[in-house]
Amino acid sequence: IDVLNAVVVSAADGSGTFIATFVNTASDEDIAVSSVAAVPGGAEVTVGDLAPVEVPAQGAVNLADADSPLTLSGDVAAGTFLDLQIAFGDGDVVTMEVPVVPDDHEFAGLDASS
């Protein structure tokens, strides 16, 4: 799975919404995104529950289009970065430094946390 354009969109300090596109480059199997969590020892951030996201083989899923947005609360402020771990159904885990961006311009209306 490739994780593209990962950001946290925040309309106000203290909360935000995780947005990313997951691309499954496997040719024959769907892969689930099972969780997103703050890296232990990093910023004090609580990540909401992620409804299982199945990414079809050779397909993509954009969380901006999700029925259940993934919200965060805590040390979230535009202009900062959050260290997040993304776990997949096959056991792989990736750690990413994700920018927190304001809920305006191309990200306007994407913060579902407020």
Secondary structure, DSSP 8 states (H G I E B T S, - for coil): -EEEEEEEEESSTTEEEEEEEEE---SS--EEEEEEEE-TTSS-EEE-----EEE-TT-EEEGGG-SS-EEEEES--TT-EEEEEEEETTS-EEEEEEEEEESSGGGTT-----
